[in-house]
Structure formats: structure tokens, C-alpha cells
Amino acid sequence: MPGCSILGCRAYKRTHLPNLTMHRLPKKDRQKWLDIIGVENINLQFKEPRICSLHFDDKSFNRTLDVIRLRDEALPSSDLIITIM
């Protein structure tokens, strides 16, 4: 399974991070996500870049029983982005 596409983030789903989730860039709000993340901070070598749940606030998720889903209006948190210079 591919890991997070944010440069400098080495997160990928492992057994010791069971609540980590991966999220594709949405078609509808793709440009908003890229503006927050910064194109220079994302590894675009993957066909479908994915952003891990570590780059979102807790309020961005719906948690129901064992299911964790990103809310439709959720945007990555700019506070949690590692900027590469």
C-alpha cells in the first residue's frame, strides 16, 4: 500500500497505526487541497496521490463504530503540513 504523498511524511498503514487512513485528492475540491498543501510539498509520482489522516484536524472525520470517514467538506490542515525548503 502506498504511503502518504506529502514530502517528508513517511506514514503508511501499519499494524501499530490502526487508525491511520489515506485519502485521495477529491475531484471537486482538488485545487483547494493543492493550495493548502502546496504543489511543491506533494510527491506527484503516484498516479493518485494520497494524504494521510495525520494532515487533518480531528473534527474533519466522521467516526462511527469502527468506520472512520473524512467529511465531505474537510480540508487538510495547513498547520500539519511539513514545508520543504
Wavefront OBJ file of the C-alpha trace (Angstrom):
o trace
v 0.000 0.000 0.000
v 1.426 3.399 -0.934
v 2.140 5.822 1.817
v 1.331 9.482 2.253
v 2.270 11.681 -0.720
v 3.278 14.682 1.422
v 7.044 15.104 1.131
v 8.698 14.366 4.452
v 5.757 12.325 5.758
v 6.592 8.648 5.933
v 3.234 7.472 7.213
v 1.609 4.414 5.732
v -0.942 1.989 7.105
v 0.741 -0.353 9.561
v -0.491 -2.576 12.281
v 0.768 -0.212 15.003
v -1.123 2.741 13.409
v -4.557 1.119 13.013
v -6.466 4.432 12.926
v -4.367 5.937 10.141
v -6.404 6.447 6.993
v -5.389 7.503 3.482
v -7.410 9.930 1.380
v -7.256 10.678 -2.339
v -7.361 14.257 -3.506
v -11.005 14.946 -4.319
v -12.067 15.908 -7.803
v -14.388 18.658 -6.564
v -12.037 20.479 -4.138
v -8.714 19.338 -5.618
v -7.434 22.883 -6.217
v -8.305 23.944 -2.648
v -6.353 20.968 -1.288
v -3.366 21.751 -3.528
v -3.426 25.422 -2.467
v -3.276 24.396 1.217
v -0.703 21.640 0.766
v 1.368 23.399 -1.881
v 2.225 21.562 -5.079
v 5.900 21.729 -4.097
v 5.129 19.711 -0.938
v 3.445 16.785 -2.639
v 5.059 13.848 -4.395
v 3.198 13.637 -7.693
v 4.985 10.495 -8.894
v 1.986 8.455 -7.775
v -0.927 8.087 -10.185
v -3.348 9.011 -7.397
v -1.606 10.936 -4.606
v -2.941 10.160 -1.126
v -2.854 12.251 2.017
v -2.811 10.520 5.400
v -5.134 11.377 8.252
v -2.236 12.965 10.170
v -2.640 16.052 7.947
v -6.240 16.720 9.025
v -7.806 18.030 12.235
v -9.799 15.556 14.330
v -13.012 17.434 13.508
v -12.525 16.524 9.817
v -13.656 12.949 10.439
v -16.899 11.093 10.999
v -16.244 8.213 13.382
v -18.987 5.613 13.606
v -18.188 2.366 15.389
v -15.122 1.009 13.542
v -15.594 3.190 10.445
v -13.565 6.362 10.017
v -14.539 8.612 7.102
v -13.363 12.020 6.019
v -16.172 14.592 5.966
v -17.141 15.894 2.519
v -16.172 19.484 3.378
v -12.879 18.544 5.093
v -9.679 20.263 4.030
v -6.109 19.414 5.065
v -4.810 21.465 7.961
v -2.084 23.873 6.916
v -0.700 23.669 10.481
v 0.117 19.996 9.952
v 1.898 20.329 6.598
v 5.678 19.908 6.613
v 7.032 22.622 4.331
v 10.158 21.626 2.405
v 12.596 24.434 1.658
l 1 2 3 4 5 6 7 8 9 10 11 12 13 14 15 16 17 18 19 20 21 22 23 24 25 26 27 28 29 30 31 32 33 34 35 36 37 38 39 40 41 42 43 44 45 46 47 48 49 50 51 52 53 54 55 56 57 58 59 60 61 62 63 64 65 66 67 68 69 70 71 72 73 74 75 76 77 78 79 80 81 82 83 84 85
